[in-house]
């Protein structure tokens, strides 16, 4: 009987903790998403059982603090500077001064179109989220050009709350399994509970790691910067002659020609072609009518003046035509 009771209790505890097995697949690390300004989080404390005071006021009922949003904010920048290496050192010093740190830094040489080389760098730093705007402003000081700047954020308040609730359930299951294992007498019962307890503890560690990731990501914003040397973006100039200017003028001339040609074709199809068809039809109809009129007038004038040939004349013409071959 004790064995059956022990088994039923164990199954109920396992069912209570099985809902957390998909945590590692549900919440993958994320770096950008929805926007927001706040970054910290406070969990509302559970309300204690109500106990009425003598004056009728419930002393244990207090205002639950408003839940703050947990938002992960990041930024990406691409800037043109005179000296990428010096700027990278300045950015690193700024991050450390603000209480952050350098995540990664890479300085390399890039080839120019004339065969030369120029330095180029990329780096990622983390600064306190409340100093993100100040850090971006300081990075843009003294640069030649700001190519791109992107700020992104992701609200993970709901995910963090779910993880916190799952963690409490798992920790409660862990305590109950520990109590059962201490009360178990048989070796197989101890091993069974121990195996389940090990799985629960693994899930607890995974949840704690995910919650710690959210907390650190929300507290420290990441800034990724690409630093481009000024000579990399300078226009090519040979003895005062700028090839890109010639190319630009040639392209503009081609565009103007194509524009004019297209306008001519459109005008020809829409205006001149219909007009030409109308003119041809008008002239053709006029000539046809005039020809019919002249023909009718000719027949009218000369129809009565042509004399019909008499039989004697016809016989004379026939005799003359027969005698001509004999000569």
C-alpha positions in Angstrom: 0.0 0.0 0.0 2.8 2.4 0.9 4.5 1.6 -2.5 1.3 2.5 -4.4 0.9 5.7 -2.5 4.6 6.5 -3.1 4.2 5.9 -6.8 1.0 8.0 -7.1 2.7 10.9 -5.3 5.8 10.7 -7.5 3.6 10.7 -10.7 1.7 13.8 -9.5 4.9 15.7 -8.9 6.3 14.7 -12.3 3.2 15.9 -14.0 3.5 19.2 -12.1 7.0 19.8 -13.5 6.6 18.4 -17.0 5.2 21.7 -18.3 8.6 23.2 -18.2 10.4 20.8 -20.4 10.1 23.0 -23.5 11.6 26.1 -21.9 14.9 25.9 -23.8 13.1 25.8 -27.1 10.6 28.5 -26.4 12.9 31.3 -25.4 16.0 31.6 -27.6 18.4 34.5 -27.0 17.2 37.6 -28.9 18.9 40.9 -29.5 16.4 43.2 -31.3 12.7 43.6 -31.8 10.0 45.8 -30.3 10.8 49.3 -29.1 10.8 50.8 -25.6 12.7 53.0 -23.2 12.7 51.3 -19.8 15.0 48.4 -19.1 14.6 47.2 -15.5 12.0 44.9 -14.0 10.4 44.4 -10.6 8.2 41.4 -9.9 5.1 42.1 -7.9 5.2 40.5 -4.5 2.4 38.0 -3.7 -0.3 39.3 -1.5 -0.4 37.9 2.0 -3.6 36.6 3.6 -5.9 39.4 4.7 -5.9 40.3 8.4 -8.3 43.0 9.5 -7.1 45.5 12.0 -9.0 46.9 14.9 -10.1 50.0 13.0 -11.3 48.0 10.1 -8.3 48.7 7.8 -6.5 45.7 6.3 -2.9 46.2 7.3 -1.6 43.6 4.9 -3.2 44.9 1.8 -0.7 47.3 0.1 -0.4 48.8 -3.3 1.3 46.4 -5.6 4.2 48.2 -7.4 3.6 48.7 -11.1 5.4 46.3 -13.2 8.1 47.9 -15.2 8.9 46.9 -18.7 12.1 44.9 -19.5 13.4 46.1 -22.8 16.6 45.1 -24.6 17.9 48.1 -26.5 20.7 47.9 -29.1 22.2 50.2 -31.7 24.2 49.8 -35.0 26.3 52.5 -36.6 28.5 53.0 -39.6 30.7 56.1 -39.5 33.5 57.7 -41.6 36.5 58.9 -39.5 39.9 60.3 -40.1 41.8 57.7 -38.0 39.8 54.5 -37.3 42.3 53.2 -34.8 42.3 56.3 -32.6 38.5 56.5 -32.8 38.2 52.8 -31.6 40.5 53.6 -28.6 38.3 56.6 -27.8 35.1 54.5 -28.0 36.6 51.8 -25.7 37.6 54.4 -23.1 34.1 55.9 -23.3 32.5 52.5 -22.7 34.7 51.8 -19.7 34.1 55.3 -18.3 30.3 54.7 -18.4 30.6 51.4 -16.6 30.5 49.2 -19.7 33.1 47.2 -21.6 34.3 46.2 -25.1 32.8 43.0 -26.4 34.8 42.7 -29.6 37.3 44.8 -31.6 38.8 44.2 -35.0 41.1 46.5 -37.0 42.2 45.6 -40.5 43.5 47.0 -43.8 41.2 47.5 -46.8 42.4 48.0 -50.4 41.6 51.2 -52.4 40.8 51.5 -56.1 44.3 53.0 -56.7 46.0 50.0 -55.2 46.7 51.6 -51.8 45.4 50.5 -48.4 43.5 52.2 -45.7 42.6 51.1 -42.2 39.0 50.0 -41.3 37.6 48.7 -38.1 34.6 47.2 -36.4 33.8 46.9 -32.7 31.0 46.1 -30.3 30.7 47.7 -26.9 28.2 47.5 -24.1 27.1 50.5 -22.0 24.4 50.9 -19.4 21.0 51.2 -21.0 20.3 54.6 -19.4 23.5 55.9 -21.1 22.8 54.6 -24.6 21.7 58.0 -26.0 24.6 59.8 -24.4 27.0 57.1 -25.8 25.7 57.5 -29.4 26.0 61.2 -29.2 29.6 61.0 -28.0 30.5 58.4 -30.7 29.3 60.8 -33.4 31.5 63.7 -32.2 34.4 64.5 -34.5 33.4 62.1 -37.3 33.6 62.9 -41.0 30.2 61.4 -41.9 27.5 59.3 -40.4 26.6 56.6 -42.9 23.9 54.7 -40.9 22.5 54.6 -37.5 19.9 52.1 -36.3 18.4 51.7 -32.8 16.3 48.6 -32.0 14.6 47.2 -28.9 12.8 44.1 -27.8 10.3 44.0 -24.9 10.9 40.7 -23.0 8.7 41.5 -20.0 6.3 38.7 -20.8 9.0 36.1 -21.4 10.8 37.1 -18.1 7.5 36.8 -16.2 6.8 33.4 -17.6 10.3 32.2 -16.8 9.9 33.5 -13.2 6.7 31.6 -12.7 8.1 28.4 -14.2 11.2 28.7 -11.9 9.0 28.9 -8.8 7.0 25.8 -9.9 10.2 23.8 -10.6 11.8 24.9 -7.3 8.7 23.8 -5.4 8.8 20.4 -7.3 12.5 20.1 -6.4 11.8 20.6 -2.7 9.0 18.0 -2.7 11.1 15.5 -4.6 14.0 16.0 -2.1 11.6 15.3 0.8 10.3 12.1 -0.9 13.9 10.9 -1.6 14.8 11.4 2.0 11.8 9.4 3.2 12.3 6.6 0.6 13.5 3.3 2.0 14.2 1.2 -1.1 17.2 1.7 -3.3 15.1 1.6 -6.5 12.8 4.3 -5.1 15.7 6.5 -4.2 17.3 6.1 -7.7 14.0 6.9 -9.4 13.4 10.0 -7.4 17.1 11.0 -7.8 16.9 10.8 -11.6 13.8 12.9 -11.8 15.3 15.4 -9.3 18.4 15.7 -11.6 16.2 16.6 -14.6 14.3 19.2 -12.6 17.5 20.8 -11.4 18.8 20.9 -15.0 15.7 22.8 -16.1 16.1 25.2 -13.1 19.6 26.0 -14.2 18.5 26.6 -17.8 15.7 29.0 -16.7 18.1 30.9 -14.4 20.6 31.2 -17.2 17.9 32.6 -19.6 16.6 35.0 -16.9 20.2 36.2 -16.3 20.7 36.8 -20.0 17.6 38.9 -20.1 18.6 40.9 -17.1 22.1 41.6 -18.4 21.0 42.4 -21.9 18.4 44.8 -20.6 20.8 46.5 -18.2 23.7 46.8 -20.8 22.9 47.9 -24.3 25.1 46.7 -27.2 26.5 49.2 -29.7 28.0 47.8 -32.9 30.2 50.3 -34.9 31.8 50.0 -38.3 34.6 52.6 -38.7 35.6 53.6 -42.3 38.7 55.6 -43.1 38.1 58.9 -44.9 40.4 58.1 -47.8 38.2 55.1 -48.6 35.3 57.3 -49.5 37.2 60.1 -51.2 36.5 60.7 -54.9 39.3 59.7 -57.3 41.2 62.7 -58.8 44.1 62.5 -61.3 45.9 65.7 -62.0 42.8 67.8 -61.3 40.7 65.5 -63.5 37.9 63.7 -61.7 36.8 60.5 -63.6 33.6 60.2 -61.6 32.6 63.7 -62.8 33.1 62.6 -66.5 31.2 59.4 -65.9 28.4 61.4 -64.2 28.2 63.8 -67.0 28.1 61.0 -69.6 25.4 59.2 -67.7 23.4 62.4 -67.5 23.8 63.0 -71.2 22.6 59.5 -71.9 19.7 59.9 -69.6 18.7 63.2 -71.3 19.0 61.6 -74.8 16.8 58.7 -73.7 14.4 61.0 -72.1 14.1 63.1 -75.3 13.9 60.0 -77.5 11.1 58.6 -75.3 9.2 61.9 -75.4 9.5 62.0 -79.2 8.2 58.4 -79.5 5.3 59.2 -77.2 4.5 62.4 -79.1 4.8 60.5 -82.4 2.4 57.8 -81.3 -0.1 59.9 -79.5 -0.1 63.2 -81.6 1.6 63.0 -85.0 0.5 59.5 -86.0 -3.2 60.1 -85.5 -2.9 63.6 -87.1 -1.1 62.1 -90.2 -3.8 59.4 -90.5 -6.5 62.1 -90.4 -4.7 64.2 -93.0 -4.3 61.2 -95.3 -7.9 60.2 -95.0 -9.0 63.8 -95.6 -6.9 64.2 -98.7 -7.8 60.8 -100.0 -11.5 61.4 -99.6 -11.2 64.9 -101.2 -9.3 63.5 -104.2 -11.8 60.6 -104.6 -14.7 63.0 -104.6 -12.9 65.3 -107.0 -12.1 62.5 -109.4 -15.7 61.3 -109.4 -16.9 64.8 -110.0 -14.5 65.3 -113.0 -15.5 62.0 -114.5 -19.2 62.8 -114.2 -18.6 66.3 -115.7 -16.6 64.8 -118.6 -19.3 62.4 -119.5 -21.9 65.1 -119.2 -20.0 67.5 -121.6 -18.8 65.1 -124.3 -21.5 62.4 -124.4 -23.7 64.2 -127.0 -20.9 65.4 -129.3 -19.5 62.0 -130.4 -21.2 61.0 -133.7 -22.1 57.4 -134.3 -20.4 55.7 -137.3 -22.7 55.1 -140.4 -22.8 51.7 -142.3 -21.1 53.2 -145.4 -18.2 54.6 -143.3 -17.9 51.2 -141.5 -17.7 49.4 -144.9 -15.1 51.9 -146.2 -12.9 51.4 -143.1 -13.1 47.6 -143.4 -12.1 47.7 -147.2 -9.1 49.9 -146.4 -7.9 47.7 -143.6 -8.1 44.6 -145.9 -6.2 46.2 -148.8 -3.2 47.4 -146.8 -1.6 43.9 -146.4 -1.7 43.2 -150.1 0.4 46.2 -150.9 
